[in-house]
Amino acid sequence: MSWLRSTEGPPRPAAMPAAIATACLPAAAGQGIVEYGLILSLSALFALVVLVFFGGTLSAVLQAVGNAIDAAT
């Protein structure tokens, strides 16, 4: 089986159908940036929702930890 050299992605067999060869090529460069942007924005949204709903409880827990540290020193 002969192998074709390509400047994009790994080499592929010469007999590989075009549909499969196209699916094996790397994604467009801008797609990765968009995915990272979506992950970052969804993570920030999740953190905001958690802080809105659990902010008071989290503050009380951190205050209790701080008081325990002050009492121990």
Summary of the structure (lengths in Angstrom):
residues: 73
radius of gyration: 25.7
end to end distance: 73.6
largest distance: 74.6
contacts: 126
relative contact order: 0.07
helix: 70%
strand: 5%
